[in-house]
Amino acid sequence: MHPELAADLGRLPEILEETRQHALAFLAGLDERPVVERAGPPAVAPLTEEGGGTRAALTEFAERWEPRLSASAGPRYFGFVTGGATPAALAGDWLTSAVDQNSNSSLDPAGQQLERETVGWLGELFGLSAAHRGTFVSGATMSNTVGLAIAREWLGERLGVDVAEDGVGALGPVRVLSGSAHSSVAKALSVLGLGRTALRTVPVLPGREAVDVAALERVLAEAPGPCVVVANAGTVNTVDFDDLRAIAALRERYGFWLHVDAAFGAFAALSPEHAELVAGLDLADSVCVDLHKWLNVPYDSAVQFTRRPDLQARVFQNAAAYLGPLSEHPDLVHLTPENSHRLRALAAWFTLRAYGRAGHREIVERCVAGARALGAEVARIDGLELLAPVRLNVVCFSLTADPTPERLAALAAELADEAFLTPTRYAGRPALRAAFSNWRTTGADVRRTAEALDRAVRKLTA
């Protein structure tokens, strides 16, 4: 054994304790460190011949890289839709690395059994029936890709061809219809060989991002044959929701696969006040939910649900003597693009077991309250205006005067020490958006962000 490896093995308890203390110090400083550090990268260091052991690596990390990391785990990182890691999820993630399971095979079954239990809990959380089966994947993009891969196989089934065996060329042109599809949908269509041009945008309701169901029906009637409809349960700009029950009703008259992108909107199901927004989610043929958003588990973690696991296995099956066989309940290796994946489910299992439905409901409702409060502050600040109602957990706003991308970028940069917001474009207008999904965020963080916004706007418009 290499001497540094042997030495680290001998002092493993001390190394892990030092790492624990380092992690605790980082987390303790989240509230005060710049939310996004604007320093450039350090000079590139050469790879050493002998290394120096874990302590040397920890010291160099602390000196060169840690000061440049963002406070993305903290309470005022409102960019994208980024959760943190609850204490239980963090404990589960540490254990995930320690036990180092590849949870894909029934030949070594405990990992995938734990994953199935966790998926069952998540299905209950989102109001999905037992007709839906689920698998863990790396994020919403992969969840949408898997769902659309199953949809692609369904199209082949309807047309009497086997896409998994014969290739996507056997399908001919494909229509994928959506009102406000997330960018990951187009990316998935590219990966799947269907092409970005297969995505056809359907008109949305006036002043909304939700699809106009009547317009969708007209588009469906234009051409016969099966197609795919991607519905949204929470758009990224304004958290708008398509009418899932009405869209599912159209499926009775027109042959289509209904995929619902509920990356973070699915969590509305936890709140009695907002659960109606996702009514009909169980009617979908496939569903995308991203867990490193509002479940607050570490990156990377998402889940993909479908009513057709048989088609899922047809797409992703992997034939090798050392892998488990296809059966009524296929091993996870047959259900996603990955032959190997870490036990992602453990962090989710820990946080669900630790805080239950009520604990995660409180996180959702506190985030919604925070978004509403910041929306009220934005409406009050001279020089800013809300571009859409705060429907759930995202505040979308812009400058009232000269809202150019450059001026909005300057506004966001001025805020970077206190809060991180990401740019967008809504109804053709450059904008900023603040997404609330971190379990740490409180009313004090909202006030601090609003005060920083007020100062930044005054400075920008002075």
C-alpha positions in Angstrom: 0.0 0.0 0.0 1.2 3.5 -0.8 2.7 5.0 2.4 0.3 8.0 2.4 -2.7 5.7 2.0 -1.5 3.5 4.8 -0.9 6.5 7.0 -4.3 7.9 6.3 -6.0 4.6 7.0 -4.2 4.5 10.4 -5.4 7.9 11.3 -8.8 7.8 9.7 -10.8 8.7 12.8 -8.7 11.9 13.2 -9.0 12.8 9.6 -12.8 12.4 9.6 -13.0 14.5 12.8 -10.9 17.3 11.2 -13.1 17.1 8.1 -16.2 17.3 10.3 -14.9 20.4 12.1 -14.0 22.0 8.8 -17.5 21.3 7.5 -19.1 22.7 10.6 -17.1 25.9 10.3 -18.1 26.3 6.7 -21.8 25.9 7.6 -21.5 28.2 10.6 -20.2 30.9 8.3 -22.9 30.6 5.7 -24.9 33.5 7.0 -22.1 36.0 6.8 -19.9 34.9 3.8 -20.6 36.6 0.4 -23.4 34.6 -1.2 -21.5 34.6 -4.4 -17.7 35.2 -4.3 -16.5 37.4 -7.2 -12.8 36.5 -6.9 -11.3 34.8 -9.9 -9.8 31.3 -9.9 -6.5 30.6 -8.2 -3.4 29.9 -10.2 -3.4 26.3 -11.5 -1.4 24.0 -9.2 0.6 21.1 -10.6 -0.2 17.5 -9.6 2.3 16.4 -7.1 4.1 13.0 -7.4 3.6 11.8 -3.8 0.6 13.8 -2.7 1.1 14.4 1.0 -2.0 12.8 2.4 -5.5 14.0 3.3 -4.4 16.6 5.8 -2.3 18.3 3.1 -5.2 18.2 0.7 -7.6 19.6 3.3 -5.2 22.5 4.0 -4.8 23.4 0.4 -8.5 23.2 -0.3 -9.1 25.6 2.6 -6.5 28.0 1.3 -7.1 27.9 -2.4 -10.7 26.8 -3.1 -13.0 27.2 -0.2 -12.8 31.0 0.0 -14.1 31.0 -3.6 -17.1 28.8 -3.1 -20.6 30.3 -3.0 -23.0 30.1 -0.1 -25.3 28.1 -2.2 -26.3 26.0 0.8 -27.3 29.1 2.6 -30.6 31.0 3.1 -30.2 33.9 0.6 -29.0 31.9 -2.5 -32.2 32.6 -4.6 -30.6 31.8 -8.0 -32.0 29.0 -10.2 -34.1 26.8 -7.9 -31.6 25.6 -5.3 -32.3 23.9 -2.1 -29.8 23.2 0.7 -29.3 20.1 2.7 -31.3 19.5 5.9 -29.3 18.1 8.8 -30.8 14.7 8.2 -30.1 14.8 4.5 -26.5 15.8 5.2 -26.1 12.9 7.6 -27.6 10.6 5.0 -25.3 11.9 2.3 -22.2 11.4 4.4 -23.2 7.9 5.1 -23.9 7.4 1.4 -20.2 8.0 0.7 -19.1 5.9 3.7 -21.1 2.8 2.7 -20.3 3.4 -1.0 -23.1 1.2 -2.4 -23.8 0.7 -6.1 -27.5 0.2 -5.7 -28.5 -1.3 -9.1 -28.6 -5.1 -8.8 -30.6 -7.6 -7.0 -27.4 -9.7 -6.6 -26.6 -7.1 -3.9 -30.1 -5.9 -3.1 -30.3 -3.8 0.0 -29.5 -0.5 -1.8 -32.2 -0.8 -4.4 -34.7 -2.1 -1.8 -34.0 1.1 0.2 -34.5 3.1 -3.0 -37.8 1.5 -3.7 -39.0 2.3 -0.1 -37.9 5.9 -0.6 -39.7 6.2 -3.9 -42.8 4.9 -2.3 -42.7 7.6 0.3 -42.1 10.2 -2.3 -45.1 9.0 -4.4 -47.3 9.3 -1.3 -45.9 12.8 -0.7 -46.9 14.0 -4.2 -50.2 12.2 -4.3 -49.2 9.6 -6.9 -51.0 6.2 -6.8 -49.4 2.8 -6.8 -49.8 2.8 -10.6 -46.7 4.9 -10.8 -43.2 3.3 -10.4 -40.2 5.5 -9.7 -36.4 5.5 -10.0 -33.8 7.9 -8.8 -31.7 9.9 -11.4 -29.3 12.7 -11.2 -31.5 15.8 -11.7 -34.5 17.2 -13.5 -32.8 17.1 -16.9 -32.1 13.4 -16.6 -35.6 12.9 -15.2 -37.2 14.6 -18.2 -34.9 12.7 -20.5 -35.9 9.3 -19.1 -39.6 10.3 -19.2 -39.3 11.3 -22.8 -37.4 8.2 -23.7 -40.3 6.2 -22.4 -42.6 8.4 -24.4 -40.5 7.7 -27.5 -40.9 4.0 -26.9 -44.7 4.4 -26.4 -44.9 6.3 -29.8 -43.2 3.3 -31.4 -45.7 0.9 -29.7 -48.6 2.9 -31.1 -47.0 2.9 -34.6 -46.0 -0.8 -34.5 -42.3 -0.2 -34.4 -39.6 -1.0 -31.8 -37.6 2.1 -31.4 -35.2 0.6 -28.8 -34.2 -2.1 -31.3 -34.5 -0.3 -34.7 -33.7 3.3 -33.8 -35.6 6.6 -33.8 -35.6 6.7 -37.6 -38.4 4.1 -37.5 -40.7 6.7 -36.0 -40.7 9.3 -38.7 -41.5 12.9 -37.6 -42.6 13.4 -34.0 -44.6 16.2 -32.4 -43.9 17.3 -28.9 -46.3 19.9 -27.7 -45.9 22.3 -24.7 -46.9 25.8 -23.6 -43.8 26.8 -21.7 -41.4 23.9 -21.9 -38.2 24.1 -19.7 -35.0 24.2 -21.7 -34.1 20.7 -20.5 -37.0 19.3 -22.6 -35.3 20.5 -25.8 -32.0 19.2 -24.6 -33.6 15.8 -23.9 -35.2 15.7 -27.4 -31.7 16.4 -28.8 -30.2 13.5 -26.8 -33.0 11.1 -27.7 -32.6 11.7 -31.5 -36.0 13.3 -31.8 -34.5 16.7 -32.4 -35.1 20.1 -30.8 -37.4 21.0 -33.8 -39.8 18.3 -32.6 -40.8 20.7 -29.8 -43.8 22.8 -30.9 -44.8 25.7 -28.7 -48.6 25.9 -28.0 -50.2 29.3 -27.2 -50.5 30.1 -23.5 -53.2 31.9 -21.6 -53.1 35.8 -21.8 -50.6 37.1 -19.2 -49.7 33.6 -18.1 -47.2 30.8 -18.8 -49.9 28.1 -18.5 -51.0 26.5 -21.8 -54.3 27.5 -23.4 -56.1 24.1 -23.3 -58.4 25.1 -26.1 -55.4 26.0 -28.3 -53.8 22.7 -27.4 -56.9 20.9 -28.6 -56.8 22.7 -31.9 -53.1 21.8 -32.4 -53.9 18.2 -31.5 -56.7 18.1 -34.0 -54.5 19.5 -36.8 -52.7 16.2 -37.4 -53.7 12.7 -36.6 -51.5 10.2 -34.9 -49.8 9.9 -31.5 -47.7 12.6 -30.1 -46.3 13.8 -26.8 -47.6 16.6 -24.6 -45.3 18.1 -22.0 -47.3 19.8 -19.3 -45.8 22.1 -16.6 -46.5 21.9 -12.9 -44.5 25.0 -12.0 -42.7 27.1 -14.7 -39.4 28.5 -13.7 -40.2 32.1 -14.2 -43.5 32.5 -12.5 -44.4 29.0 -11.1 -47.4 28.8 -13.4 -49.3 25.5 -13.6 -51.1 23.9 -16.5 -54.5 22.5 -15.9 -53.5 18.9 -15.7 -57.0 17.4 -15.4 -58.2 19.3 -18.5 -55.1 18.1 -20.4 -55.6 14.6 -19.3 -59.2 14.8 -20.4 -58.0 15.6 -23.9 -55.9 12.5 -23.9 -59.2 10.5 -24.0 -60.0 12.0 -27.4 -56.5 12.4 -28.9 -53.7 9.8 -28.6 -50.8 11.4 -26.7 -48.3 10.6 -24.0 -48.6 13.0 -21.1 -45.3 13.9 -19.5 -45.5 16.4 -16.6 -42.5 18.5 -15.6 -43.1 19.0 -11.9 -39.4 19.6 -11.0 -40.2 21.7 -8.0 -43.9 22.4 -8.5 -44.8 18.9 -7.3 -44.1 20.1 -3.8 -47.2 22.2 -3.9 -49.0 19.0 -3.0 -47.6 19.3 0.6 -49.5 22.5 1.3 -53.3 22.3 1.7 -53.5 25.9 0.4 -51.7 25.0 -2.9 -52.4 21.3 -3.5 -55.0 22.1 -6.0 -52.3 23.4 -8.3 -51.1 19.8 -8.9 -54.5 18.2 -9.0 -54.4 15.6 -11.7 -50.6 14.9 -11.4 -51.4 11.2 -10.9 -53.1 11.1 -14.4 -49.7 11.7 -16.1 -47.9 8.9 -18.0 -44.6 10.1 -16.6 -43.5 12.7 -14.1 -40.3 14.6 -13.4 -39.5 15.7 -9.8 -36.2 17.3 -8.7 -35.3 16.5 -5.1 -32.2 18.7 -4.7 -34.6 21.6 -5.1 -37.4 21.6 -2.5 -36.7 18.4 -0.7 -33.4 19.9 0.3 -31.1 17.0 -0.3 -27.6 17.4 -1.6 -26.8 17.4 -5.3 -27.4 15.4 -7.3 -30.8 13.9 -6.8 -34.1 13.6 -8.7 -36.8 11.0 -9.3 -38.7 9.9 -12.4 -42.1 8.3 -12.1 -44.0 6.5 -14.9 -47.0 4.2 -15.4 -45.1 2.2 -18.0 -42.1 0.7 -16.3 -42.3 -2.1 -18.9 -41.5 0.4 -21.7 -38.8 2.0 -19.4 -37.1 -1.4 -19.1 -37.4 -1.9 -22.9 -35.4 1.3 -23.4 -32.8 0.9 -20.8 -32.3 -2.9 -20.4 -28.8 -4.1 -20.2 -28.0 -7.7 -21.0 -24.9 -9.1 -19.2 -24.4 -12.3 -17.3 -23.4 -10.4 -14.1 -26.6 -8.3 -14.1 -29.9 -9.2 -12.7 -32.6 -10.5 -15.1 -35.5 -8.6 -16.5 -38.6 -9.5 -14.5 -41.9 -7.9 -13.3 -39.7 -5.7 -11.1 -36.6 -5.1 -13.1 -33.3 -4.2 -11.3 -32.5 -0.5 -11.4 -29.7 -1.1 -13.9 -32.5 -1.7 -16.4 -34.4 1.5 -15.7 -32.0 4.5 -16.3 -29.1 5.3 -18.5 -26.7 4.6 -15.7 -25.3 1.1 -15.1 -23.9 2.5 -11.8 -25.1 5.1 -9.4 -24.5 6.0 -5.8 -27.2 5.4 -3.2 -28.8 8.8 -3.9 -31.9 7.6 -2.1 -30.3 7.5 1.3 -30.2 11.3 1.8 -33.9 11.5 0.8 -34.7 8.5 3.0 -33.0 10.3 6.0 -34.8 13.6 5.6 -38.2 12.0 5.0 -37.7 9.7 8.0 -36.4 12.5 10.2 -39.0 15.2 9.5 -42.0 13.4 7.9 -44.7 15.0 5.8 -45.3 17.8 8.4 -41.6 18.9 8.5 -41.4 19.2 4.7 -44.8 20.9 4.6 -43.4 23.5 6.9 -40.4 24.1 4.7 -42.6 24.6 1.6 -45.0 26.9 3.4 -42.2 29.0 4.9 -40.6 29.4 1.5 -43.9 30.4 0.0 -44.5 33.0 2.7 -40.9 34.3 2.1 -41.6 34.7 -1.6 -44.8 36.5 -0.9 -43.1 38.9 1.5 -40.2 39.6 -0.9 -42.8 40.2 -3.7 -44.5 42.8 -1.5 -41.2 44.5 -0.8 -40.4 44.5 -4.6 -43.7 46.2 -5.3 -42.9 48.8 -2.7 -39.4 49.7 -3.8 -39.3 52.6 -6.1 -37.7 51.6 -9.4 -38.8 48.0 -9.3 -41.9 46.2 -10.5 -43.3 42.7 -10.3 -43.9 41.1 -13.7 -46.2 38.4 -12.4 -48.1 37.4 -9.3 -46.1 35.4 -6.7 -48.0 32.2 -7.2 -45.8 30.0 -5.1 -42.1 30.4 -4.4 -40.6 32.6 -7.2 -40.5 36.3 -7.4 -40.1 37.6 -11.0 -39.4 41.3 -11.3 -37.6 44.0 -13.3 -36.5 47.6 -13.3 -39.3 50.0 -14.2 -37.0 52.2 -16.3 -34.5 50.9 -18.9 -34.6 47.2 -18.0 -31.7 46.1 -20.1 -29.8 42.9 -19.5 -26.7 44.9 -18.6 -28.5 47.1 -16.0 -30.1 44.0 -14.4 -26.8 42.2 -14.4 -25.3 45.2 -12.6 -28.2 45.2 -10.1 -27.6 41.4 -9.4 -23.8 42.0 -9.0 -24.4 44.8 -6.5 -26.5 42.3 -4.5 -24.0 39.4 -4.7 -22.6 39.8 -1.2 -26.1 39.6 0.4 -28.2 37.6 -2.0 -27.9 35.8 -5.4 -30.6 36.1 -8.1 -30.5 34.9 -11.6 -31.5 36.6 -14.8 -34.3 35.6 -17.1 -36.6 37.0 -19.7 -40.4 37.1 -19.2 -42.9 38.1 -21.8 -39.9 39.4 -23.9 -38.7 41.6 -21.0 -35.3 41.1 -19.3 -35.9 40.3 -15.6 -34.5 38.9 -12.4 -36.0 36.1 -10.4 -35.6 35.0 -6.8 -36.6 31.4 -6.0 -37.2 30.3 -2.5 -36.4 26.6 -1.8 -33.9 26.5 1.0 -34.9 25.1 4.4 -32.7 27.8 6.2 -34.5 30.9 4.7 -36.4 32.9 7.3 -38.2 36.3 7.4 -35.0 37.9 8.6 -33.4 36.8 5.3 -36.3 38.3 3.3 -35.8 41.7 5.1 -32.1 41.6 4.6 -32.5 40.9 0.9 -35.2 43.6 0.5 -33.0 46.2 2.2 -30.1 45.2 -0.1 -32.3 45.5 -3.1 -33.5 48.9 -2.1 -29.9 50.1 -1.6 -28.8 48.5 -5.0 -31.6 50.2 -6.9 -30.9 53.6 -5.4 -27.2 53.2 -6.3 -28.0 52.1 -9.9 -30.5 54.9 -10.5 -28.6 57.7 -8.7 
